[in-house]
Amino acid sequence: MALHFELVTPARLVRSDDVYMVVVPGTEGEFGVLEGHAPFMATVRDGSLKIYKSEGSQPEEIMVQGGFAEVGENGLTVLAEHVEG
C-alpha cells in the first residue's frame, strides 16, 4: 500500500504522487506520515520536506516555507506558502 501525497501552493499543484512516507517539518517538530496514519492537521515551518518513494530509499528533499499539513482519508496534503524549485 502507498500513501497518496499532494504538495500544493496557492498558485499551483507542485506534486501529486503515491509514496512510501513523507517527513514534514512541523512547527512542533518533524513528523512522519505513512499509509493509514490517523487523521490530523498541523502547521508547517520553513524547512525540508522529505519524500521517500519506497521503504529504505534515500529521500527526495523539497524546501517549503510555512503552511499547513492535513492527513485524511485521501492521504497527506501539504499546502505550503512557498516551495523552492
C-alpha positions in Angstrom: 0.0 0.0 0.0 1.1 3.5 -0.7 0.4 6.9 0.8 -1.1 9.4 -1.6 0.8 12.7 -1.2 0.0 16.1 -2.6 2.1 19.3 -2.3 0.3 22.5 -3.3 0.9 26.2 -3.1 -1.8 28.9 -3.5 -0.6 29.2 -7.2 -0.3 25.6 -8.3 -0.2 21.8 -7.7 3.5 21.1 -7.2 3.3 17.3 -6.7 0.8 14.5 -6.7 2.2 11.0 -6.2 1.9 7.7 -4.3 4.9 7.4 -2.0 6.0 5.2 1.0 6.5 8.0 3.6 6.8 11.8 3.9 8.5 13.6 6.8 7.1 17.0 7.3 8.8 19.9 9.2 6.0 20.8 11.6 6.1 23.8 13.9 6.1 21.5 16.9 8.7 19.2 15.4 9.2 16.9 12.4 6.6 14.1 11.9 6.5 11.2 9.5 3.3 10.1 7.7 2.8 6.5 6.4 -0.3 5.0 4.7 -3.1 4.5 7.4 -1.9 7.4 9.6 -4.6 8.8 11.9 -6.3 11.9 10.6 -4.9 15.2 11.9 -3.8 18.8 10.9 -0.6 20.6 11.7 1.2 23.8 10.8 4.3 23.7 8.8 7.5 25.6 9.5 10.2 26.6 6.9 12.3 23.6 6.2 12.9 20.5 4.2 10.0 18.1 3.3 11.5 14.6 2.9 9.7 12.2 0.4 10.6 8.5 0.5 9.4 6.7 -2.7 9.9 3.3 -1.2 11.0 1.7 2.1 14.7 2.1 2.7 15.2 4.6 -0.2 17.0 7.9 0.0 14.7 10.8 0.5 14.0 13.5 -2.1 14.0 16.9 -0.3 11.9 19.9 -1.2 12.3 23.2 0.7 8.9 24.6 1.8 8.0 27.8 3.6 5.1 27.8 6.0 1.7 26.4 5.5 -0.4 23.5 6.7 -0.4 19.7 6.5 -3.6 17.6 6.6 -3.7 13.8 6.9 -7.1 12.4 6.0 -8.8 9.5 4.2 -7.2 10.6 0.9 -3.7 10.7 2.3 -1.4 13.7 3.0 -1.9 17.1 1.6 0.7 19.9 2.3 -0.4 23.4 1.5 2.8 25.4 1.5 3.0 29.2 1.3 6.0 28.8 -1.0 8.0 25.9 -2.5 11.6 26.3 -3.8 12.2 24.9 -7.2 
